[in-house]
Amino acid sequence: MIVGRSADTIASELRSLLPPGSALSGPNVAALMQAFASARAILEGDVAALQNEFCPGTSVLLLQDYQDLLGPDPSGRDVGSLTDDELRALLQARWTATGGARIVDIEGMGTSYGIAVTVTEPEPAICGVAKCGAATCSQHTLRFYWFCDLAEDNAGLRTQIELAAPADTIVLFRVNGEWV
């Protein structure tokens, strides 16, 4: 934790760095050291005041700036009136969210919504021998699809899955066997 020191403490430390002798121990040097120490104390106080502003979860002064930076929540969780604590928690979750680009992460995301999610990443059917580097039956681009089977429809969960999926992956959803 950063704690601002007093100007007198800083001035005392600065004077201890000076070489011994009468030339640098007079009142003029002491006043100069006090001026440097006052500016340093102000700086350290400002830094100490900003230590809670490094992340949105503890921010007070920069909370609106974090909200502007992150923009509207893609899942619409920031609509309506949120208390400052709720807004901090939401912004912190968005600030620290990772892609979660593994299938097990996506299925765990469904668990957090209370909805069973099964993700299938199909293997392209390659039949026969490749000729000049091209498969005869299927395309390798099929590897960039995820088929997500949801036990029930939830637009917020679908949005979160699309946001967490790898950038080159196309996510297709089925709810109880019906494509949505």
Buried (B, 14 or more C-beta within 10 A) or exposed (E): EEEBBEBEBBBEEBBEEEEEEEEBEEEEBBEEBBEEBBEBBEEBBEEBEEEEBEBBBEBEEBBEEBBEEBEEBEBEBBEEEBEEEEBBBBBBEBBEEEEBEEBEBBBEBBEEBEBEBBBEEEEEEBEEEEEEEEBEEEEEEBEBBBBBBBEEBBEEBBBBBBEBBEEEBEBEBBBEEEEE
